[in-house]
Amino acid sequence: MVSNSTVVTAGHCIYNSNFGDNGWCGYIIVIPSYSNSNQEGPYGSATDATFVEVGSGWVDSESWTDDWGIISLTDSFSIGYYTLMNAGENIVGWWVRIQGYEGNSKDLFNTGGNIVSVNGRAMRLTAESKPGMSGGPVSEDTNGYIIGINRGHYLPSGDAMVVRLDDWLYNKIMSRR
């Protein structure tokens, strides 16, 4: 959540050529603070969206550096939300955190590591990312500001692939808040 009614996630969580005829998911449900012990979520859920967008590079050619998505919900949650940060490209070596729901787990997985490289929106981390964590936030460790979107891909080298919030993507997301 980046506002009371706006969700940012990986584009492949919304659009994937394997989703059927047109590639768009058939159903979206947002449950803030979902957990195994509270599967309804302490704040309820939302299923209606007024706006959904996915990076055109992801839709057209599955370019992973354009694998981002924005969902504007009809309902809003009064729970607080993450602050975004365009950290620039001079961030190699920063310690960051990744959060997401691993596989079939209903509990949030949290891991950390260093930024290994940055090239445009492409960012590699030593943090472990497991299947199912796609779309989770990647935050810098000092203030917890979101600097990227977990692509959810764990490379053979052990590095995670992340879509970095560059100027354009940061402004795109901020315009939808």
Salt bridges, closest charged atoms under 4 A:
GLU53 OE1 - LYS172 NZ 3.09
ASP66 OD1 - ARG121 NH1 2.83
ASP67 OD2 - HIS12 ND1 2.60
ASP67 OD2 - ARG151 NE 2.76
GLU89 OE2 - ARG164 NH2 3.54
GLU102 OE2 - LYS130 NZ 3.52
GLU128 OE2 - LYS130 NZ 3.86
ASP141 OD1 - ARG97 NE 3.18
ASP159 OD2 - ARG124 NH1 2.97
ASP166 OD2 - ARG121 NE 3.15
